[in-house]
């Protein structure tokens, strides 16, 4: 039905579908942010418990430590490549398991850095993440053109980080932390826009739910990595 000037009923009818899409999109994004926030809370709780209970210290140096260190990578690959064939419940369970294992692997942060600096960097990370995610959600600019450069930067950081595990250069670590802050700040905006564009109003409950889990995982990874990079730059080490 075409809109005719002065026809109030036609204008109202034309606006209803868009309003429906906007409401559905907001609910979809809110679900993603709730998943992400829940994952971060679980990671923090597990990390704190593992550090204060002695669990983390007990597994460091054993083969179990390497299992904990690399298991999250396997779960990310599982969610990324097998999500379509998984049930919604299995996808949710994989996400929560991933968040818990990340907490166990990050427990050393509580042993290396002071509690005050951890809290300070967390709030800095949260503020930066919120600003960039809001930008990615609201901007009309196409951020996909930056995606390839950000991805290349991420690959470079990973490779350089692996090299630095052997040479242990403080200068290289500083450079990697600075580059990491830039890359993950950009990825937060890009991923938010990309996740927003994944929304389809007609998706069924299971499909929409699995998209929300995958979107939450992407934003969770941006937040965690941004936090780690900022901790390297701004964290106060214990004496």
C-alpha positions in Angstrom: 0.0 0.0 0.0 1.5 3.3 -1.1 1.6 6.2 1.2 -0.6 9.1 0.3 -0.1 12.5 1.9 -2.8 13.1 4.5 -3.7 9.4 4.8 -2.9 8.9 8.5 -4.0 5.2 8.5 -1.7 4.3 5.6 1.3 6.0 7.3 0.6 4.2 10.6 0.4 0.8 8.8 3.6 1.5 7.0 5.4 2.2 10.2 4.2 -0.9 12.1 6.6 -3.4 10.4 9.6 -1.3 11.1 8.6 -0.8 14.7 8.3 -4.6 15.0 11.8 -5.1 13.6 13.2 -2.5 15.9 11.7 -4.1 19.0 12.8 -7.6 17.9 16.3 -6.3 17.2 16.6 -4.7 20.6 15.4 -7.9 22.3 17.9 -9.9 20.3 20.8 -7.6 21.2 19.8 -7.5 24.9 19.8 -11.3 24.9 23.4 -11.2 23.5 24.6 -8.7 26.1 22.9 -10.7 28.9 24.8 -13.8 27.7 28.0 -11.9 27.5 27.6 -10.4 31.0 26.7 -13.7 32.5 29.8 -15.3 30.9 32.0 -12.5 32.2 30.5 -12.9 35.7 31.2 -16.7 35.6 34.7 -16.1 34.4 35.5 -13.7 37.2 34.0 -15.9 39.9 35.9 -19.0 38.7 39.1 -17.0 38.4 38.8 -15.5 41.9 37.9 -18.9 43.5 40.8 -20.7 41.7 43.3 -18.1 42.8 42.2 -17.9 46.4 41.5 -21.6 47.0 44.9 -22.7 45.7 43.4 -24.6 42.8 45.2 -22.6 40.2 48.6 -23.0 42.0 48.0 -26.7 42.2 47.6 -27.2 38.5 50.3 -24.9 37.3 53.3 -26.9 36.0 51.2 -30.0 35.4 49.7 -31.4 32.2 46.3 -30.3 33.4 47.4 -26.6 33.1 48.0 -27.0 29.4 44.6 -28.7 29.0 42.9 -25.8 30.7 45.0 -23.3 28.6 44.1 -24.8 25.2 40.6 -26.3 25.9 38.9 -22.9 25.4 40.4 -22.7 21.9 38.8 -26.0 21.1 35.4 -24.9 22.4 35.6 -21.7 20.3 36.3 -23.8 17.2 33.4 -26.1 18.1 31.0 -23.3 18.4 32.2 -21.6 15.3 32.1 -24.6 13.0 29.4 -26.9 14.5 26.9 -24.4 15.7 24.3 -25.1 13.0 24.3 -28.8 13.9 24.2 -28.3 17.6 21.0 -27.9 19.7 20.4 -24.6 21.5 21.0 -26.3 24.8 24.3 -27.7 23.7 25.4 -24.3 22.3 24.5 -22.7 25.7 26.3 -25.4 27.7 29.4 -25.0 25.5 29.4 -21.2 26.0 29.1 -21.5 29.8 31.8 -24.2 29.9 34.1 -22.0 27.8 33.5 -19.1 30.2 34.3 -21.3 33.2 37.5 -22.6 31.7 38.6 -19.1 30.8 38.2 -18.1 34.4 40.4 -21.0 35.5 43.1 -20.0 33.0 42.9 -16.4 34.0 43.1 -17.0 37.7 46.8 -16.0 37.7 45.7 -12.3 37.1 44.6 -12.2 40.8 48.0 -13.5 41.9 50.1 -11.2 39.7 48.2 -7.9 40.0 46.6 -6.0 42.9 42.9 -6.2 43.5 42.6 -2.4 43.2 44.3 -2.3 39.8 42.2 -5.2 38.6 39.0 -3.4 39.5 40.3 -0.1 37.9 41.2 -1.8 34.6 37.9 -3.7 34.6 35.9 -0.5 34.7 38.2 1.1 32.1 37.6 -1.9 29.9 33.8 -1.8 30.5 33.6 1.9 29.6 35.7 1.5 26.5 33.7 -1.6 25.4 30.3 0.1 26.0 31.3 3.2 24.0 32.6 1.2 21.0 29.7 -1.3 21.1 27.2 1.6 21.1 29.1 3.2 18.2 29.0 -0.1 16.3 25.3 -0.4 16.9 24.2 3.1 16.0 26.6 4.2 13.3 25.4 4.2 9.7 29.0 3.8 8.4 29.9 0.4 7.0 32.6 -0.9 9.3 33.2 -4.1 7.2 35.9 -2.4 5.3 38.0 -2.3 8.4 37.3 -5.9 9.2 40.1 -7.4 7.1 42.7 -5.0 8.6 41.6 -5.7 12.1 41.7 -9.5 11.4 45.2 -9.2 10.0 46.2 -7.2 13.1 44.8 -9.9 15.3 46.7 -12.7 13.4 49.9 -10.6 13.8 49.4 -10.2 17.5 48.8 -13.9 17.9 52.0 -14.8 16.0 54.1 -12.2 17.7 52.7 -13.3 21.1 53.7 -16.9 20.4 57.2 -15.8 19.5 57.5 -13.7 22.6 56.7 -16.7 24.7 60.2 -17.9 23.8 62.2 -14.6 23.7 60.4 -12.9 26.6 61.0 -9.4 25.4 59.4 -6.7 27.6 59.5 -4.2 24.7 57.7 -6.5 22.4 55.1 -7.3 25.0 54.5 -3.6 25.5 54.1 -3.1 21.7 51.7 -6.1 21.6 49.6 -4.7 24.4 49.3 -1.3 22.7 48.4 -2.9 19.4 46.0 -5.3 21.1 44.1 -2.4 22.7 43.7 -0.8 19.3 42.7 -4.0 17.5 40.2 -5.2 20.1 38.7 -1.7 20.5 38.0 -1.7 16.8 36.8 -5.3 16.8 34.2 -4.4 19.4 32.6 -1.9 17.1 32.9 -4.1 14.0 31.6 -7.2 15.7 28.6 -5.3 17.2 27.6 -4.1 13.7 28.1 -7.5 12.2 26.0 -9.2 15.0 23.3 -6.6 14.5 23.2 -7.4 10.7 22.9 -11.1 11.5 19.4 -10.5 13.0 16.5 -11.8 10.9 13.0 -11.1 12.1 11.7 -14.4 10.8 14.3 -16.6 12.6 12.8 -19.4 14.7 13.5 -19.7 18.4 16.4 -22.1 18.1 18.1 -20.3 15.3 17.8 -16.9 17.0 19.0 -18.5 20.2 22.1 -20.0 18.6 22.9 -16.7 16.8 22.7 -15.0 20.2 25.1 -17.4 21.7 27.6 -16.9 18.9 27.2 -13.1 19.1 27.8 -13.2 22.8 30.9 -15.3 22.3 32.3 -12.8 19.9 31.7 -9.8 22.2 32.9 -11.8 25.2 36.2 -12.5 23.5 36.6 -8.8 22.5 36.0 -7.8 26.2 38.3 -10.4 27.7 41.2 -9.7 25.3 40.8 -5.9 25.7 40.9 -6.4 29.5 44.1 -8.5 29.3 45.9 -6.0 27.1 44.9 -3.1 29.4 46.1 -5.1 32.4 49.5 -5.5 30.8 49.6 -1.7 30.3 47.9 -0.3 33.4 47.9 -3.1 36.0 49.9 -2.7 39.2 51.9 -5.8 40.0 52.1 -7.2 43.5 55.4 -6.8 45.4 
